[in-house]
Amino acid sequence: MRLHFRLCFVALLSGCASFESTTLLGEFVKPTDMSSLDSFRYEHTMVSGMVDRRSSQALVMEKLSKNVLTQELSQRGYASAGQEATFFVVSKWRKEINLSAAEAVRFSLIVELYDTANQSLFWRAQLPYIFNAMQWFDTRVSQTLRLAIQNFPVHMKKASELPTSD
């Protein structure tokens, strides 16, 4: 009886815990010449799993995704541009039930970067079940976006832009 109580207690606690990812976030999905990537544009945010896609939660996720990812890429040396951008950013939020965590409602995030010239995906970060519905705050959404893009490399200058030793 006592062992059964302990197992139930541990299961209850694990269902409430935050499942922060400890693995490397974000990776290239194909070889990419980073020196050809100078500028970006934020394309759009997809939000799924919400009953009302125009809910305040969905609108905040769209706004923060655009603002945070634009800021993070700009800080890495990429110029924000319009249609002339060399790559574009898409974020995908999903609200879903995680059956393995005592049916907790959880949020997942995918951030993808595409080469504009050929519309092909070259980099992706996946954060499944990154936080639960009880942890949803603007600051948590912003932290999750920063975590997703943290391993994307800084802008590489082209050889013609490097200083010479004259």
N, C-alpha and C positions, 0 to 999 in steps of 0.2 A: 504494500500500500504506500509506504513511504517513498520507494523508488518510483512508483507511478506518479506520485505528486511532484517529485523532482523533475521527471521527464516532461510533464505537462507545463511546469513552471519555466523550464528552459525553452520549450517550444513557444510558449507565449512571449517570452523575452526576445527570442530570435525573430519572431514575427513583427516586433515593434522596432527592431534595430535599423539603423540607417545602413544601407548596403553600398557604401562608397566603393568605387572600383579601385583596386590597388594595382591593376595591370597597366601597361603602357597604353596611353590613350592616343588615338590618332595614328594613322600610318598611310603610307603611299600604297595605292592599289595597283599602280603600274609605274614603270620608270618614267621620270619626268625631268626635263631640263629646267631647273629652277631659275637659271639666269635669264630665261625668256619670259619669266613672270614678273611684270613690273607693277601692274595695276589690277584692281578688282572692282567688282560691283556686288552689292548685296541683291540677290535675285528675289528670293521670297522665303516665307516661313510656312510650313505645312503643319497644321494642328489637327490631330485625329483622336477619336475616342471621347470627344466632348459631345454631350447631348445637344448643346447650342454652340455652334462654331463662332458665333458673335458674342459669346459670353465675355465678361470682363476678364476672366482668367486667360482666355485665348487671346484677347486683344493685348493684354500685358505681355504675354509670351512673344507675340509677333513684334511688338515695339522693342522689347528688351533684346530679342535675338538680333534685330537689325542694328541697334545702337551698340551693343556690347561687341559683337563680332566685327563691326566696322572699326570700332575703336582699337580692338586688339590687333587687327591686321595693319592698321595705320601705324600703331606703335612698333610693329615689326618692320616698318620701312616700305610698305606697299602703298601706292597712291590710290585713293578712292576715285573711281572714274565711272563714266556712263557706259554707253555701248562700245566704246573703244577699249574697255578693260580686257586684259589678257586672261583673266579667270573670273569665275563668279561663285558665289556662296549660296548654299541652300541649307536651311535648318529644318529638321523634322521632329516635332514633339508628338509624343503619343501618351495618352492617359489610358491605362489598362489595369485589369485585375491580375495580380500575380498569384496564381493558385498555390504555388509552393511556399508562400509567405502568409499563411492563414487568410487568404483572399484579400490581402491589403491592396488598396488602390494605389498604384505606383505610376510615376512618370519616367519615360525613357526619352533620350535625345540622340539624334544622329546629326552630325554636321558634315556636309560634303562640299568639296571644292571641285569645280569642273573647268577644263580648258575651254576657253571661249571659241577658239579656232575650229575645233572639231567636236565640241559639245560632249567631250568624254570625261568621265570621272577619273581623277588622279589621286585624291586624298580623302580619307574618311575617318571620322571618330565616332565610335558607338558607345553610348553609356546606357545600357539597359537597366531599368529599375533603379535609377540613380537616387531618387528620393520618393517618399510616400506623400499622399495627399495632405496629411497633417503637417508636413514640413514645407508646404507651398507658401513661399513669401517672395516678394520681388527680389530680395537679396539672395535667396537660395537659387532662383532662376538665373540671376547674373553670375553667381559663383559657378554654377554648372556649365554655363556657356564658356566662361574663362577656362575651366578645367578641360573642356572638350577641345579647345584650340591651342592649349598651352604647348604642345609638342610640334606645332607647325613651325617650320624654320623661318628665320628672319630673311629679309630680302637680300639676294646675292647680286652684287654689282657686276655688270658685264665687263669684260676685259677692257673694252674701249673707255669705260668710265673710271678705271683704276688710275691712281696717280702714277706718274713716271718719275724716274730718278734723274731728272735733268738738272 
